[in-house]
Amino acid sequence: MKSLLKATVAAFALVAAGSAASAADVKACFIYVGPIGDFGWSYQHDQGRLAVEAEFGDKVETAYLESVPEGPDAERAIERFAREGCNIIFTTSFGYMNQTLKVAKKFPDVKFEHATGYKTADNVATYNSKFHQGRYIIGQIAAKQSKTGVAGYIASFPIPEVVAGINAFLLGAQSVNPDFKLKVVWVNTWFDPGKEADAAKALVDQGADIITQHTDSTAPLQVAQERGVHGFGQASDMINFAKDAQYTAIIDDWAPYYVERVQEVLDGTWKSESTWDGLAEGHVVMAPYTNLPEDVAEMAEATEAKIKGGWEPFTGPITKQDGSVAAEDGVPLDDGAILGMNWYVQGVDDKLPQ
Amino acid sequence: MFEAVLLTVITAATPLLIAAVGELVVERSGVLNLGVEGMMIMGAVVGFAVANQTGSGTLGVVAAIAAGMAMSALFGFLVLFLVANQVATGLALTILGIGFSGLIGEAFIGVPGLRIPSLYIPGLSDIPFIGPVFFQQDAIVYLGFALVAGVAYTLFRTRLGLVLRAVGDNHASAHALGYSVIKVRFLAVLFGGACAGLAGAYMSLAYTPQWVENMTAGRGWIALALVVFSSWLPLRVVAGAYLFGAVSVLNLHAQAHEMVNIPSQLLSSLPYLATILVLVLISANRRLTLVNTPACLGKPFVPDR
């Protein structure tokens, strides 16, 4: 309700701004699920938009709508952009999937790009990033650096992407210390700084000396800083909030992808594709390794190089929590298994919410 | 362990407590201000911005209170002088606050904040358990309790409180007796705004010292529910805020603890289930509820001329 009204207000502002005629060759439009000021998911997408503006200058005009709720309202927002003469529209949240396809059908000449989805069409491409690659690296760092052998994981919702993140983190940690323990706390929100901070405090109070998160605010890292434990930035480099506590951060960098795709629209070479890239392509970037002993930083860099070289962190042997085998020794999981992951690896101290 | 839980509960409960006690005074005067969330978020952003620019937490808190009051003055002007619909105006105030705070706060995203220092009393603060829990909090926590005590005393033991309650219970009679209903209500609304601003400052300067859009994340609405929950009695607001804080913090602790295995969705909904349960229990006593509910709550007052 609140975000809906806010979106409406933003929509009016945009109508006013958009009425000024422009001579740009291509208009690229973006729809965000959160406020661009979340310093997390939507913030990073907007950084990508700004990179497009910086790259193309007057040739490309951009527009965006923030805090657009997932569901039927998104359809109106997407359709308005399509009518307004946007040539390419990026819809940046999973919940826009069906709405994007529906509008795309009505506007065959407009290109659509849907983030994190799995349905495509002739004029709808999908894109996502392999965040789990970064999670594996920070898991290794956690196991090296933890004194208590316990890490705390603040999780949002039990969707495959989050579950894969937890598994990748623990696999990384187990590769260093097979007995490493992971406590998972589900906060059932993407964004509530107060609640995320409370979760971090609870985890520290119960013995975790490494905090990691799959929620969007900087609050857990701030708690880590105050309590003298350590953690990792999420989506953005959060070192400013935790000078002594942040080891590194998994940064979502959408800029190269956005620039590339807008360039293709300019050149007339755009095609519908499914892009799922990671560290190697620069879509996932590790922030500088800080507050770490040299050997640990070197290990992290070595793992990063190995992943960039094509190694998949989800390579067997992988045992599920129930004891069954997920992947034999040396066999990597295929993309579908990772994108649809709904099971824990052995060693997670939690029961997956169903 | 228990101490750690208690400390987290205190931080979780304080913003709810302060915002709720302010709204309680507003509702006791017969005005329903649904804009608590909007005033709170404005307090949070202005408090953060001023503390960040001046380097003084105290100035930040003062500015946050002023921001909350400015928002509530706008509300008061619309509903008391222009007799606008209170529900619609309150909702609009929340939307305005969330949008406007995002605009003001744009420059402060990603800027580390400044934390209001905790109190330290030599001797007392060093006592195990009692020291950290009672004598090492920041000033706003104590201010919150002082506010509740002050409001409880004023409402039921002073002439001012009697007038306020009279205005809320029967504005026509209060008007006939020569009290200025509009003036009393406007002052009550300002007080509510000040409290919401202070609660916002607690969010951005003590709870999570940073600014991010929408950081109050619905706490203003919980504060509103707490007022009903307390059946308009200040001391029950304390009980409600701490119950709510305790249940939501225990949820997180229970999840992190390996012995407890309850679905997290159920645990997350516990604070709300607890609220509903207590509301049912309280409203079972019909007479008591009626006695405490301000009879003119939400009703506009237009003096005869």
Interface residues (C-beta under 8 A of the other chain):
Chain A: K2 L5 K6 V9 G34 P35 G37 D38 F39 Y43 G152 K183 V184 V185 W186 V187 N188 T189 F191 D192 P193 G194 K195 A197 D198 A199 K201 A202 L203 D205 Q206 A208 S217 T218 A219 Q222 S236 N240 F241 D349 D350 K351 P353
Chain B: M1 A4 V5 T8 T11 A12 P15 T94 I95 I98 G99 G102 G105 E106 I109 G110 V111 P112 M203 Y207 T208 P209 Q210 V212 E213 N214 M215 A217 G218 R219 S248 V249 L252 H253 Q255 A256 H257 E258 N261 P263 S264 Q265 S268
